[in-house]
Amino acid sequence: MSRTLRLLGTLVAAAAAFALVQYVAGGATQADDGRLRTTDGDTVVITEAARKAGLSFRPEVAPADRAWILAALARARPEAAQLIAEVDGLVQVGGAVEPGALGVTRSGPTGFTVDVDLARLDNDRVMDRATVVLHEFGHVVDFALVPSAVDKALDGQVPRGGPCGLAIDCDMLEERFADTFAKWALNGAVSQGGAGYGVAMPASIEDWGAPLGQIALALPS
């Protein structure tokens, strides 16, 4: 879960806000201090350095936990995997979740933290590992790569109504995107026991994901 806002406004996450560095062609030169930047006010500039950096982990994530997190990401369909590979250099994975949450994505001036409840996902919620991880990475993909117009079009395909289950704010656009991204990435094979939000499946998960596939195709090889 997260309360990520679009880049045009102020980004609020974990009760903190920061301004993105924005530049336009012919304008200011790119900052080299690692801060997130945008050229269109809507998506994040992914540098070659970020692409090469790859995913990082905080010390509290033990090797065994790192292994299942990477395995969960490896379950993503090829198009989703391309999107995740584009942004994972901006992500650090940790275990600092809010009470009752299985996962939370936070934004900062230089990137994103994806925190998951390692204790529960190693115990009573093992079945939810892939759903939780891909949901949280869906937030990063959404914020960094998906234009707001595409977000709105995708949201129009997702039925409204139904219970939130264990989720918080499941009626919010970004939560509906992340939940459906996980379903799309896993070809519909999401856990049924609790990590899923109860957000209804689009009439066609393939049609829903087609615009994301186009974004993936347009990424640098």
Phi and psi in degrees as GROMACS dihedral restraints (atoms count N, CA, C in turn):
[ dihedral_restraints ]
;  ai    aj    ak    al  type     phi  dphi    fc
    3     4     5     6     1  -163.9    20    10
    4     5     6     7     1   167.9    20    10
    6     7     8     9     1  -121.2    20    10
    7     8     9    10     1    45.1    20    10
    9    10    11    12     1   -67.1    20    10
   10    11    12    13     1   130.7    20    10
   12    13    14    15     1  -101.4    20    10
   13    14    15    16     1   165.0    20    10
   15    16    17    18     1   -66.2    20    10
   16    17    18    19     1   158.8    20    10
   18    19    20    21     1   -65.9    20    10
   19    20    21    22     1   -21.0    20    10
   21    22    23    24     1   -66.5    20    10
   22    23    24    25     1   -23.7    20    10
   24    25    26    27     1  -107.2    20    10
   25    26    27    28     1  -153.6    20    10
   27    28    29    30     1   -91.7    20    10
   28    29    30    31     1   133.9    20    10
   30    31    32    33     1   -83.6    20    10
   31    32    33    34     1   123.5    20    10
   33    34    35    36     1  -115.7    20    10
   34    35    36    37     1   122.8    20    10
   36    37    38    39     1  -155.3    20    10
   37    38    39    40     1   133.3    20    10
   39    40    41    42     1    52.4    20    10
   40    41    42    43     1    41.4    20    10
   42    43    44    45     1    62.0    20    10
   43    44    45    46     1    22.8    20    10
   45    46    47    48     1  -122.9    20    10
   46    47    48    49     1   154.7    20    10
   48    49    50    51     1  -134.9    20    10
   49    50    51    52     1   150.7    20    10
   51    52    53    54     1  -149.7    20    10
   52    53    54    55     1   159.7    20    10
   54    55    56    57     1   -98.7    20    10
   55    56    57    58     1   136.2    20    10
   57    58    59    60     1   -79.6    20    10
   58    59    60    61     1   147.1    20    10
   60    61    62    63     1   -80.6    20    10
   61    62    63    64     1   120.5    20    10
   63    64    65    66     1  -117.8    20    10
   64    65    66    67     1   139.4    20    10
   66    67    68    69     1  -142.2    20    10
   67    68    69    70     1   157.9    20    10
   69    70    71    72     1  -128.4    20    10
   70    71    72    73     1   161.8    20    10
   72    73    74    75     1   -55.7    20    10
   73    74    75    76     1   130.9    20    10
   75    76    77    78     1    82.6    20    10
   76    77    78    79     1    -1.8    20    10
   78    79    80    81     1  -100.4    20    10
   79    80    81    82     1  -140.0    20    10
   81    82    83    84     1   -67.5    20    10
   82    83    84    85     1   151.3    20    10
   84    85    86    87     1   -73.7    20    10
   85    86    87    88     1   158.1    20    10
   87    88    89    90     1   -66.1    20    10
   88    89    90    91     1   138.4    20    10
   90    91    92    93     1   -71.8    20    10
   91    92    93    94     1   147.8    20    10
   93    94    95    96     1  -115.9    20    10
   94    95    96    97     1    24.0    20    10
   96    97    98    99     1   -97.3    20    10
   97    98    99   100     1     8.5    20    10
   99   100   101   102     1    88.0    20    10
  100   101   102   103     1    -2.2    20    10
  102   103   104   105     1   -69.9    20    10
  103   104   105   106     1   148.6    20    10
  105   106   107   108     1   -62.6    20    10
  106   107   108   109     1   140.0    20    10
  108   109   110   111     1  -130.6    20    10
  109   110   111   112     1   159.3    20    10
  111   112   113   114     1  -140.4    20    10
  112   113   114   115     1   141.5    20    10
  114   115   116   117     1  -100.7    20    10
  115   116   117   118     1   -17.9    20    10
  117   118   119   120     1  -118.8    20    10
  118   119   120   121     1     2.0    20    10
  120   121   122   123     1    72.5    20    10
  121   122   123   124     1    11.5    20    10
  123   124   125   126     1  -137.7    20    10
  124   125   126   127     1   -31.8    20    10
  126   127   128   129     1  -130.1    20    10
  127   128   129   130     1   165.5    20    10
  129   130   131   132     1   -96.5    20    10
  130   131   132   133     1   140.1    20    10
  132   133   134   135     1   -73.8    20    10
  133   134   135   136     1   122.9    20    10
  135   136   137   138     1  -102.0    20    10
  136   137   138   139     1   114.7    20    10
  138   139   140   141     1   -83.7    20    10
  139   140   141   142     1   164.0    20    10
  141   142   143   144     1   -61.3    20    10
  142   143   144   145     1   -36.7    20    10
  144   145   146   147     1   -61.9    20    10
  145   146   147   148     1   -41.0    20    10
  147   148   149   150     1   -66.6    20    10
  148   149   150   151     1   -40.0    20    10
  150   151   152   153     1   -62.2    20    10
  151   152   153   154     1   -38.4    20    10
  153   154   155   156     1   -78.9    20    10
  154   155   156   157     1   -21.0    20    10
  156   157   158   159     1   -67.2    20    10
  157   158   159   160     1   -41.8    20    10
  159   160   161   162     1    74.0    20    10
  160   161   162   163     1   174.6    20    10
  162   163   164   165     1   -67.9    20    10
  163   164   165   166     1   143.0    20    10
  165   166   167   168     1  -125.2    20    10
  166   167   168   169     1   161.3    20    10
  168   169   170   171     1  -128.4    20    10
  169   170   171   172     1   146.9    20    10
  171   172   173   174     1   -80.7    20    10
  172   173   174   175     1   160.3    20    10
  174   175   176   177     1   -58.9    20    10
  175   176   177   178     1   -27.8    20    10
  177   178   179   180     1   -71.2    20    10
  178   179   180   181     1   -10.6    20    10
  180   181   182   183     1   -88.1    20    10
  181   182   183   184     1   105.7    20    10
  183   184   185   186     1   -68.2    20    10
  184   185   186   187     1   157.9    20    10
  186   187   188   189     1   -51.5    20    10
  187   188   189   190     1   -40.7    20    10
  189   190   191   192     1   -64.7    20    10
  190   191   192   193     1   -37.1    20    10
  192   193   194   195     1   -71.3    20    10
  193   194   195   196     1   -38.9    20    10
  195   196   197   198     1   -58.5    20    10
  196   197   198   199     1   -38.0    20    10
  198   199   200   201     1   -64.5    20    10
  199   200   201   202     1   -45.1    20    10
  201   202   203   204     1   -75.1    20    10
  202   203   204   205     1   -28.0    20    10
  204   205   206   207     1   -65.1    20    10
  205   206   207   208     1   -46.0    20    10
  207   208   209   210     1   -64.2    20    10
  208   209   210   211     1   -36.4    20    10
  210   211   212   213     1   -66.2    20    10
  211   212   213   214     1   -36.9    20    10
  213   214   215   216     1   -64.0    20    10
  214   215   216   217     1   -42.9    20    10
  216   217   218   219     1   -64.8    20    10
  217   218   219   220     1   -35.1    20    10
  219   220   221   222     1   -68.4    20    10
  220   221   222   223     1   -15.7    20    10
  222   223   224   225     1   -78.3    20    10
  223   224   225   226     1   -11.8    20    10
  225   226   227   228     1   -65.8    20    10
  226   227   228   229     1   141.2    20    10
  228   229   230   231     1   -58.5    20    10
  229   230   231   232     1   158.7    20    10
  231   232   233   234     1   -54.8    20    10
  232   233   234   235     1   -42.3    20    10
  234   235   236   237     1   -65.9    20    10
  235   236   237   238     1   -42.3    20    10
  237   238   239   240     1   -65.6    20    10
  238   239   240   241     1   -38.0    20    10
  240   241   242   243     1   -62.0    20    10
  241   242   243   244     1   -37.9    20    10
  243   244   245   246     1   -63.4    20    10
  244   245   246   247     1   -43.2    20    10
  246   247   248   249     1   -63.9    20    10
  247   248   249   250     1   -43.2    20    10
  249   250   251   252     1   -65.6    20    10
  250   251   252   253     1   -40.5    20    10
  252   253   254   255     1   -63.6    20    10
  253   254   255   256     1   -29.1    20    10
  255   256   257   258     1   -69.0    20    10
  256   257   258   259     1   -31.1    20    10
  258   259   260   261     1  -109.3    20    10
  259   260   261   262     1    -9.5    20    10
  261   262   263   264     1   -67.6    20    10
  262   263   264   265     1   -19.3    20    10
  264   265   266   267     1   -70.1    20    10
  265   266   267   268     1   -11.8    20    10
  267   268   269   270     1   -95.4    20    10
  268   269   270   271     1     0.6    20    10
  270   271   272   273     1  -113.2    20    10
  271   272   273   274     1   136.6    20    10
  273   274   275   276     1  -120.1    20    10
  274   275   276   277     1   131.7    20    10
  276   277   278   279     1  -100.1    20    10
  277   278   279   280     1   134.7    20    10
  279   280   281   282     1  -143.1    20    10
  280   281   282   283     1  -164.8    20    10
  282   283   284   285     1  -128.1    20    10
  283   284   285   286     1    22.2    20    10
  285   286   287   288     1   -91.9    20    10
  286   287   288   289     1    76.7    20    10
  288   289   290   291     1   -92.8    20    10
  289   290   291   292     1   159.6    20    10
  291   292   293   294     1   -77.9    20    10
  292   293   294   295     1   154.2    20    10
  294   295   296   297     1   -55.9    20    10
  295   296   297   298     1   130.4    20    10
  297   298   299   300     1    86.9    20    10
  298   299   300   301     1    -8.3    20    10
  300   301   302   303     1   -96.4    20    10
  301   302   303   304     1   140.1    20    10
  303   304   305   306     1   -85.9    20    10
  304   305   306   307     1   -23.1    20    10
  306   307   308   309     1  -159.2    20    10
  307   308   309   310     1   152.9    20    10
  309   310   311   312     1  -150.3    20    10
  310   311   312   313     1   137.4    20    10
  312   313   314   315     1  -111.1    20    10
  313   314   315   316     1   128.2    20    10
  315   316   317   318     1  -120.9    20    10
  316   317   318   319     1   152.0    20    10
  318   319   320   321     1  -113.5    20    10
  319   320   321   322     1   147.7    20    10
  321   322   323   324     1  -138.7    20    10
  322   323   324   325     1   176.9    20    10
  324   325   326   327     1   -59.2    20    10
  325   326   327   328     1   -27.3    20    10
  327   328   329   330     1  -114.3    20    10
  328   329   330   331     1     1.0    20    10
  330   331   332   333     1   161.9    20    10
  331   332   333   334     1  -150.6    20    10
  333   334   335   336     1  -130.8    20    10
  334   335   336   337     1   148.8    20    10
  336   337   338   339     1  -115.9    20    10
  337   338   339   340     1   132.7    20    10
  339   340   341   342     1  -111.6    20    10
  340   341   342   343     1   112.3    20    10
  342   343   344   345     1  -108.3    20    10
  343   344   345   346     1   137.4    20    10
  345   346   347   348     1  -128.7    20    10
  346   347   348   349     1   152.4    20    10
  348   349   350   351     1   -77.6    20    10
  349   350   351   352     1    90.9    20    10
  351   352   353   354     1   -61.5    20    10
  352   353   354   355     1   -38.4    20    10
  354   355   356   357     1   -63.2    20    10
  355   356   357   358     1   -48.0    20    10
  357   358   359   360     1   -73.2    20    10
  358   359   360   361     1   -37.9    20    10
  360   361   362   363     1   -73.2    20    10
  361   362   363   364     1   -10.7    20    10
  363   364   365   366     1   -96.2    20    10
  364   365   366   367     1    -1.9    20    10
  366   367   368   369     1  -131.2    20    10
  367   368   369   370     1  -101.8    20    10
  369   370   371   372     1   -76.5    20    10
  370   371   372   373     1    -9.4    20    10
  372   373   374   375     1  -119.7    20    10
  373   374   375   376     1    30.7    20    10
  375   376   377   378     1   -56.2    20    10
  376   377   378   379     1   -37.6    20    10
  378   379   380   381     1   -64.9    20    10
  379   380   381   382     1   -18.5    20    10
  381   382   383   384     1   -94.7    20    10
  382   383   384   385     1     1.4    20    10
  384   385   386   387     1   -54.5    20    10
  385   386   387   388     1   -54.8    20    10
  387   388   389   390     1   -64.6    20    10
  388   389   390   391     1   -40.8    20    10
  390   391   392   393     1   -61.7    20    10
  391   392   393   394     1   -45.9    20    10
  393   394   395   396     1   -64.1    20    10
  394   395   396   397     1   -49.3    20    10
  396   397   398   399     1   -61.9    20    10
  397   398   399   400     1   -46.0    20    10
  399   400   401   402     1   -73.1    20    10
  400   401   402   403     1   -29.8    20    10
  402   403   404   405     1   -61.1    20    10
  403   404   405   406     1   -48.9    20    10
  405   406   407   408     1   -66.7    20    10
  406   407   408   409     1   -39.2    20    10
  408   409   410   411     1   -70.0    20    10
  409   410   411   412     1   -24.8    20    10
  411   412   413   414     1   -60.2    20    10
  412   413   414   415     1   -36.5    20    10
  414   415   416   417     1   -61.0    20    10
  415   416   417   418     1   -42.8    20    10
  417   418   419   420     1   -66.5    20    10
  418   419   420   421     1   -46.1    20    10
  420   421   422   423     1   -57.9    20    10
  421   422   423   424     1   -45.3    20    10
  423   424   425   426     1   -58.4    20    10
  424   425   426   427     1   -52.2    20    10
  426   427   428   429     1   -66.8    20    10
  427   428   429   430     1   -41.7    20    10
  429   430   431   432     1   -84.0    20    10
  430   431   432   433     1   -34.1    20    10
  432   433   434   435     1  -120.8    20    10
  433   434   435   436     1   -21.1    20    10
  435   436   437   438     1   -99.8    20    10
  436   437   438   439     1   116.6    20    10
  438   439   440   441     1   -62.0    20    10
  439   440   441   442     1   151.2    20    10
  441   442   443   444     1   -61.7    20    10
  442   443   444   445     1   -33.4    20    10
  444   445   446   447     1   -64.1    20    10
  445   446   447   448     1   -38.4    20    10
  447   448   449   450     1   -68.2    20    10
  448   449   450   451     1   -41.2    20    10
  450   451   452   453     1   -53.4    20    10
  451   452   453   454     1   -48.4    20    10
  453   454   455   456     1   -66.2    20    10
  454   455   456   457     1   -39.7    20    10
  456   457   458   459     1   -64.6    20    10
  457   458   459   460     1   -41.7    20    10
  459   460   461   462     1   -65.2    20    10
  460   461   462   463     1   -40.9    20    10
  462   463   464   465     1   -63.9    20    10
  463   464   465   466     1   -30.8    20    10
  465   466   467   468     1   -65.1    20    10
  466   467   468   469     1   -17.3    20    10
  468   469   470   471     1   -90.8    20    10
  469   470   471   472     1    -7.9    20    10
  471   472   473   474     1   -99.5    20    10
  472   473   474   475     1   118.9    20    10
  474   475   476   477     1   -59.0    20    10
  475   476   477   478     1   149.8    20    10
  477   478   479   480     1  -102.8    20    10
  478   479   480   481     1   162.1    20    10
  480   481   482   483     1    98.8    20    10
  481   482   483   484     1   163.5    20    10
  483   484   485   486     1   105.8    20    10
  484   485   486   487     1   163.0    20    10
  486   487   488   489     1   -77.1    20    10
  487   488   489   490     1   153.7    20    10
  489   490   491   492     1   -84.1    20    10
  490   491   492   493     1   -17.4    20    10
  492   493   494   495     1    64.4    20    10
  493   494   495   496     1  -127.6    20    10
  495   496   497   498     1   -84.8    20    10
  496   497   498   499     1     0.7    20    10
  498   499   500   501     1   -84.0    20    10
  499   500   501   502     1   163.6    20    10
  501   502   503   504     1  -119.3    20    10
  502   503   504   505     1   134.0    20    10
  504   505   506   507     1    61.1    20    10
  505   506   507   508     1    39.2    20    10
  507   508   509   510     1   -72.7    20    10
  508   509   510   511     1    -6.5    20    10
  510   511   512   513     1   -88.6    20    10
  511   512   513   514     1    -4.8    20    10
  513   514   515   516     1   -78.7    20    10
  514   515   516   517     1   144.7    20    10
  516   517   518   519     1   -54.6    20    10
  517   518   519   520     1   -44.9    20    10
  519   520   521   522     1   -67.9    20    10
  520   521   522   523     1   -31.7    20    10
  522   523   524   525     1   -74.0    20    10
  523   524   525   526     1   -38.0    20    10
  525   526   527   528     1   -64.7    20    10
  526   527   528   529     1   -38.0    20    10
  528   529   530   531     1   -63.6    20    10
  529   530   531   532     1   -50.8    20    10
  531   532   533   534     1   -62.6    20    10
  532   533   534   535     1   -40.3    20    10
  534   535   536   537     1   -63.2    20    10
  535   536   537   538     1   -44.6    20    10
  537   538   539   540     1   -72.6    20    10
  538   539   540   541     1   -32.7    20    10
  540   541   542   543     1   -58.6    20    10
  541   542   543   544     1   -44.5    20    10
  543   544   545   546     1   -61.6    20    10
  544   545   546   547     1   -42.5    20    10
  546   547   548   549     1   -62.7    20    10
  547   548   549   550     1   -45.0    20    10
  549   550   551   552     1   -63.3    20    10
  550   551   552   553     1   -46.7    20    10
  552   553   554   555     1   -60.6    20    10
  553   554   555   556     1   -33.0    20    10
  555   556   557   558     1   -98.0    20    10
  556   557   558   559     1    13.3    20    10
  558   559   560   561     1    54.6    20    10
  559   560   561   562     1    35.4    20    10
  561   562   563   564     1    86.8    20    10
  562   563   564   565     1    -2.7    20    10
  564   565   566   567     1   -89.9    20    10
  565   566   567   568     1    57.7    20    10
  567   568   569   570     1   -90.5    20    10
  568   569   570   571     1   157.6    20    10
  570   571   572   573     1   -68.5    20    10
  571   572   573   574     1   149.6    20    10
  573   574   575   576     1  -105.7    20    10
  574   575   576   577     1    -3.9    20    10
  576   577   578   579     1   -87.8    20    10
  577   578   579   580     1   -11.6    20    10
  579   580   581   582     1   165.3    20    10
  580   581   582   583     1   -29.6    20    10
  582   583   584   585     1   -74.1    20    10
  583   584   585   586     1   -31.9    20    10
  585   586   587   588     1   -63.6    20    10
  586   587   588   589     1   146.8    20    10
  588   589   590   591     1   -82.8    20    10
  589   590   591   592     1   -11.1    20    10
  591   592   593   594     1    82.2    20    10
  592   593   594   595     1     7.5    20    10
  594   595   596   597     1   -69.5    20    10
  595   596   597   598     1   129.4    20    10
  597   598   599   600     1   -67.0    20    10
  598   599   600   601     1   150.0    20    10
  600   601   602   603     1   -73.9    20    10
  601   602   603   604     1   139.5    20    10
  603   604   605   606     1   -59.4    20    10
  604   605   606   607     1   161.7    20    10
  606   607   608   609     1   -56.4    20    10
  607   608   609   610     1   -37.9    20    10
  609   610   611   612     1  -136.1    20    10
  610   611   612   613     1   112.7    20    10
  612   613   614   615     1   -66.0    20    10
  613   614   615   616     1   -27.7    20    10
  615   616   617   618     1   -70.6    20    10
  616   617   618   619     1   -43.7    20    10
  618   619   620   621     1   -63.4    20    10
  619   620   621   622     1   -40.7    20    10
  621   622   623   624     1   -58.5    20    10
  622   623   624   625     1   -44.3    20    10
  624   625   626   627     1   -82.4    20    10
  625   626   627   628     1    -8.2    20    10
  627   628   629   630     1   -56.3    20    10
  628   629   630   631     1   -43.8    20    10
  630   631   632   633     1   -62.7    20    10
  631   632   633   634     1   -32.6    20    10
  633   634   635   636     1   -69.0    20    10
  634   635   636   637     1   -35.6    20    10
  636   637   638   639     1   -62.5    20    10
  637   638   639   640     1   -36.8    20    10
  639   640   641   642     1   -67.1    20    10
  640   641   642   643     1   -39.4    20    10
  642   643   644   645     1   -62.4    20    10
  643   644   645   646     1   -41.9    20    10
  645   646   647   648     1   -62.1    20    10
  646   647   648   649     1   -41.8    20    10
  648   649   650   651     1   -63.5    20    10
  649   650   651   652     1   -30.1    20    10
  651   652   653   654     1   -83.4    20    10
  652   653   654   655     1    -6.3    20    10
  654   655   656   657     1   -71.8    20    10
  655   656   657   658     1   154.2    20    10
  657   658   659   660     1   -57.9    20    10
  658   659   660   661     1   140.9    20    10
